[in-house]
């Protein structure tokens, strides 16, 4: 089961990187960006799970487990990876930028703060 979660995390990271590299992120109208900036929130925590079927990321922040919907516009930011695909697995520390619409958290940007320790 653990290898399934690791595989799911790696596949999702590759999906996010492919979406980022392929240019599917389209510039939005300036008025839309301004309104989203006002509603933007940020949370840091540890990755618990990524469900590829529903495109939902689960993050543990303190005592809370928060879920975020991933979209084609969700951006993955990795510092210092030398162009290599990131390894995102359970335990990876993330910073998630998100907005809330109708009680749903939608991830707009995911930053990898610290990769999980090698197992």
Secondary structure by P-SEA (a helix, b strand, c coil): caaaaaaaaaaaaaaaaaaaaacccccccaaaaaaaaaabbbbbbbbcccccccbbbbbbcccbbbbbbbcccbbbbbcccccccccccccbbbbbbbcccccbbbbcbbbbccccccc
